[in-house]
C-alpha cells in the first residue's frame, strides 16, 4: 500500500487534535488490521512527510510545516529506540 498525503494529514490530525497517543494508535492499528510494521519502517515512512505537494483542501486549521515537524520529531524518537 502506497501512502498518500491524505494518510499523513489524517494521522497527524487524529494524534494531535484528539490527543491520541502514537503508541496507542499503532497498537490499535495492529489489532484492527492484523498488520505489523516495525519501527524502522515506520520511521522511514514518517521521514517521507515532507515529500508531498498536493495537499487536500482543509476545513480545519492546518499548517503544513507543523505536520512535517511532527513527523520528523516522531522519526527521531523512533531512531533513539532503534539505535541503542
RASUL-V979284 format. One record per helix or strand of 3 or more residues. SS is the DSSP state (hx for helix, st for strand). FROM is the first residue (numbers start at 1). TO is the last residue. If there is no record, write none. Layout:
ss = [SS/SS]
from = [FROM/FROM]
to = [TO/TO]
This chain:
ss = [hx/hx/hx/hx]
from = [5/22/39/64]
to = [17/33/51/82]
